[in-house]
Amino acid sequence: MAVGVLGIAPAFAEGGFNSTISGWLPGKDSRTWIDNNNDSVSTSVKFSGCSVDNGRFTYAGLQLKKVRPGLPDTVVNRDNNYCDTLASFT
């Protein structure tokens, strides 16, 4: 199943950014960013304009991971995210 997402916003990591995912497949990383914990804002993700190549978009299972150079990444939090719904990770 390939997923198309027109916009992802916001992902607040000391300021935030907008991004696009297309052609994504399960098990692949979608985006990496730096959050130096300089503020108390949680990381938030919102999918909009969601579609899949085989029908209706149900939800995306999200995992927020901490990258550890030379070591396996650790999962910090998980959530199921539905289109046009904000998922926040603290």
Disulfide bonds with the S-S distance in Angstrom:
Cys50-Cys83 2.37
